[in-house]
Amino acid sequence: MSASNSILHVNQLDAWFGNFHALKNISVDVKDHDVMALIGPSGCGKSTFIRCLNRLHEEIEGAKVSGDVFLEGQNIYGPGKDPVVIRRRIGMVFQKPNPFPGLSIYDNVAIGLKLGGMRDRHQVEEHVHQALCGAALWDEVKDKLKRPGASLSGGQQQRLCIARALAVQPPVLLMDEPTSALDPISTGRIEELIQQLKATITVIIVTHNMQQAARIANRTAYFLLGEMVEVGQTQQIFEAPVDTRTRDYVTGQFG
Amino acid sequence: MSQVASTTEAIPQRSRRRDLHLADRIFYRVVKGTAWGMMVLLLSMIVVIMTMAWPALKEFGLRFFVTNDWDTLGDSFGALALIYGTVMSSIVALVISVPVSVGVALFLNELAPRWLSKPVGFLVEMLAAIPSIVYGLWGLYVLAPFLRSEVQPFLSEAFGFLPLFEGPPLGVGMLCAGVVLAIMITPTIASVCREVFAAIPVAVREAALGLGATRWEMLRISVLRTSVSGVVGAVILGLGRAFGETMAVTMVIGNIEQIKLSLYEPAQTMASILANQYAEADSDLHLSALTAIGFCLFVVSLVVNGSARFVVSKFEKRERGEV
């Protein structure tokens, strides 16, 4: 797959919580090996948007979605598509680190592989090792893989969650404000990590922090009140936004 | 404030304030008195039971707890069969009740729609409000005949090679007591389990769903694995209830002091022998032996409930540490 290929294509996506229209007619293309940042004020629909990309939105009571999302050419909202199968192909990292409290560090990473039906122990070990290296956590945990995942620090827990998502080698990784609960040093490590990840996968990251978007993303989308106001190269969004609403936000004149 | 006070009449104001302090002091003393009263009551109960039990404990020593000999005419007492009866009937109850309670809690919390989980949850909790004598009557007139004619013949056929299901189906006996106890402790275990499950953050559930877990896999990874110690606490609370249950057990267990592996056989528990014999114990030693059993039951209940508190508080600490 060449870098110019579109890996995710979103077509006229709408989402609701009960009667609240949370996302309005979103259409966007995400290219392979891109890092796309989603910015915008709280409650603008950024998180809802990425939760529609792995069909997690519909798990909330009263939530609805309409529209199409094509992952590698296949409509994940097509008839007969099982959300469980789709979620195994799209990784997700959440706002707060959420390792499984009952599982060891090793099992936290291995669990996705086991869910996917990988039974061979050596193969699992291999993938866990790779994922922990990929999440820049291996050196810190290699001597305590049997300890509970919750025994790690917040930043380490978040990298453990990234390793958990990476272990199944998904083509796309969704990140919902992954550093908002972390200190600046842990944040820096995760930003660095995202830079390395785009060599192999596509990352879509929600962030409250515009500097973070500017540091790590090739492309940025601005959300406001459930609409995707503007999407483009990160530099263009921050330096020469077309829409006045985007300009107000990125120059800090919003609200 | 002072300005307001100076504009109103000074004397009634001051006396009213004095009344307020008086009420405060009275309230404090009354509340303090009731709290200490409970302590004194508990301690005096221990002292009285110990004093009454002393002759039997002195006569039989440790033998009291390890011999199985309950001879009211010969004045020779050993409580082993009763301890066995209490422990075994409680184990039978747990084996039946724990999977059912955890299943009920999982269904009501995680799977059932709200219109169903509310009324069903209410009904399950209502099971705890039924007086135990009603359970006893039901066990005696409905459950025991049903066990004798349907369940025990089936068990004998399927698992008759196990000593647990040996012998003629009698209905009334250890199995009947275990089943009745299981029903009685299910609301306790289920409602504590529901609280434990409800305390698990949404984020941990979404972590599993986001990895592509099915609903069952999510429940296993995010809910069950996370709540082991909480469920253990719930089970210990249920166990405490089963140990102490008297009326219903007395009515359905058959009341014979014997240690038989077969669950069909009648048995006797520490609680049931007290209900059966206390009123008609005529020798002092018999009375003392019964009191010693009461003391034993008292200690066991304290230990079980104490350990439940301990396990649950450990669980809560772990929860707080992680969230």
Interface residues (C-beta under 8 A of the other chain):
Chain A: N54 L56 E59 V84 V85 I86 R87 R88 R89 G91 M92 F94 Q95 K96 N98 P99 F100 P101 G102 L103 I111 G112 L115 G116 A150 C161 R164 A165 V168
Chain B: P201 A203 V204 E206 A207 A208 L209 G210 L211 G212 A213 T214 E217 I221 S222 L224 R225 T226 V228 R318 G321 E322
